[in-house]
């Protein structure tokens, strides 16, 4: 759960309750997450929830809310709510998007935890819209601005530009703010890519946690015997960028916007490559790599091979020894370890 979501709904109950008066009908909620107060606070409004992260999207859908991975061609909103991310450029981009969604006189409410950049978010919102009302609670800030004629158009354009895709150095690939390792290839993926250059990937495979496509691109360029590659990714923005980066590839590609832990996964694969996510919005976690490794084992054919990179502190060996008849430690440094395992 987002660390500022409680503060957001406290602010909407008071002191910002007036923005949800009888005249405010349409609400857009960016980076929406489910909250116990949501049904009551937003009961009399038409709410569209934007959430590109599949686990949170699933929760919204199961609660009966109108959830989409991206809001497009929406009617002008009376209120836009925004749960800010850790990434300043992504936040600036979404603040500018929010202004575009609002009717004149509409209200934008953005929330962020102090340790994740609430102060910077407030400064950036002031640069865009001028006066900002601030509600501070539970180590978070909830910021309220009104869309008016004095919105700084130069700042607005800069913010819109900040969220556009850009080329990653020393690669032909593109990424954008907010995606994992958006400025450069992360070291774990680079290590795994260097290893699979020497390996034989063939048949129908999968990339579990495909991100913006670095590993898949490297594998497909170096392994002509791959006949089909399934791309599993929980972040719809990353998956879209991945498909863009692989658009020139002739091999059959099958994208899956999926929560690998909760969503049903079909099929058995000849091989899997994976650099599983090892963090939440606030902390590192060893649970997800272990869960994804366990799931991957169930979707490899007998004799199938998986190439895996994890942080050194993840105790993945016990899962590997449980499911695989052969476990080979291919590479290791002070941060990462890489395995080839055979089912």
C-alpha positions, 0 to 999 in steps of 0.5 A, spaced: 500 500 500 502 506 498 505 510 504 501 516 503 494 513 501 491 514 508 493 521 508 490 522 502 483 520 504 484 523 511 484 530 507 478 528 502 474 527 508 477 534 511 480 539 510 479 538 502 472 535 503 469 541 499 472 539 492 467 533 492 461 537 493 455 536 489 458 539 483 464 535 482 461 529 478 467 526 474 474 524 478 480 521 475 484 517 480 492 516 477 496 511 480 490 509 484 490 504 489 484 501 493 483 504 500 477 502 506 475 509 505 474 509 498 467 507 497 464 512 502 468 518 500 467 517 492 460 514 493 457 520 489 462 520 483 464 517 477 471 515 478 476 512 473 482 509 476 488 509 472 493 503 475 498 500 470 501 495 476 497 489 475 497 487 482 494 493 484 489 494 478 487 487 480 485 489 487 481 495 484 477 491 479 475 485 484 472 491 488 468 493 482 471 499 480 472 502 473 480 501 472 484 502 466 492 501 465 491 508 462 486 513 461 485 516 454 480 520 451 477 521 458 471 527 459 474 533 463 474 531 470 472 535 476 477 532 480 484 528 479 487 525 485 494 522 484 498 518 488 505 520 487 511 515 485 518 515 487 520 518 480 521 526 480 520 526 472 514 521 472 511 525 477 512 532 473 509 528 467 503 526 471 502 533 474 502 536 467 497 530 465 492 531 470 492 539 468 490 536 461 484 532 464 481 537 469 476 542 467 477 550 468 476 550 475 478 543 477 482 541 483 488 536 483 490 533 489 497 529 490 499 525 495 506 523 497 510 520 503 515 525 506 521 520 505 519 519 498 519 526 495 513 530 498 518 536 499 520 536 491 513 534 489 510 540 493 516 545 489 514 542 482 507 543 483 508 550 485 512 551 479 506 549 475 500 552 478 502 557 483 499 557 490 498 550 493 494 548 499 498 543 504 495 538 509 500 534 513 499 528 516 502 521 518 509 523 515 506 525 508 503 531 505 497 532 501 497 538 496 491 541 493 491 546 487 486 549 482 486 549 475 486 556 473 488 561 467 495 562 470 498 555 469 505 556 467 505 554 460 513 553 459 513 549 466 507 545 463 511 543 457 517 541 460 513 537 465 510 533 459 517 533 455 520 530 462 516 523 461 517 522 454 521 516 452 529 516 451 534 512 448 538 508 453 546 509 453 550 504 449 543 500 447 538 501 441 533 501 446 528 506 449 525 507 456 522 512 460 521 515 467 518 511 472 520 504 469 525 500 473 532 502 471 530 507 467 536 511 466 541 505 464 541 497 464 541 495 471 547 491 473 544 484 475 541 484 468 547 486 464 551 480 468 545 475 466 545 478 459 553 477 458 552 470 461 546 468 456 551 470 450 554 464 451 548 459 452 544 455 447 537 458 448 532 455 443 524 453 442 519 457 446 521 461 452 519 466 457 522 472 460 519 473 467 519 480 469 521 483 462 521 490 464 523 494 458 526 489 454 533 489 455 534 481 456 529 479 451 532 483 446 539 481 447 537 473 447 533 474 441 539 477 437 544 472 439 539 466 439 536 465 432 533 458 434 528 461 439 521 460 435 517 464 440 518 468 446 512 470 451 514 476 455 511 477 462 511 484 466 506 487 471 508 494 469 503 495 463 508 502 461 514 497 461 511 492 457 509 497 452 516 500 452 518 492 451 514 491 445 516 498 442 523 496 443 522 489 440 518 491 434 523 490 429 524 482 431 521 477 427 521 472 432 513 471 434 512 475 441 507 474 446 506 479 451 502 478 457 500 484 462 500 479 468 501 479 476 506 472 476 504 471 483 496 471 482 494 471 475 493 464 472 499 462 467 498 458 462 503 454 458 510 450 458 516 453 456 523 450 453 527 456 457 525 461 462 530 468 463 528 472 469 531 478 473 525 478 478 523 484 482 526 485 489 523 491 491 517 494 493 515 502 493 519 503 500 523 496 501 527 491 498 524 484 499 526 477 498 519 474 497 517 476 490 524 472 487 522 466 491 515 466 489 517 467 482 522 462 482 517 457 484 512 459 479 517 458 473 519 451 475 512 449 474 512 452 467 518 449 465 518 442 461 522 436 463 529 438 461 527 445 460 532 450 462 532 457 466 537 462 467 536 467 473 539 472 477 538 475 484 541 479 489 546 475 493 541 476 500 536 472 496 536 465 499 534 462 492 538 456 493 533 452 497 527 453 491 532 451 486 534 445 489 527 443 491 525 443 483 531 442 479 535 436 478 541 440 476 543 447 479 549 451 476 552 457 479 554 461 473 557 467 476 557 471 482 560 478 485 558 482 491 551 484 489 549 478 484 549 471 483 547 467 477 544 460 476 543 456 470 538 450 472 535 444 469 528 441 470 
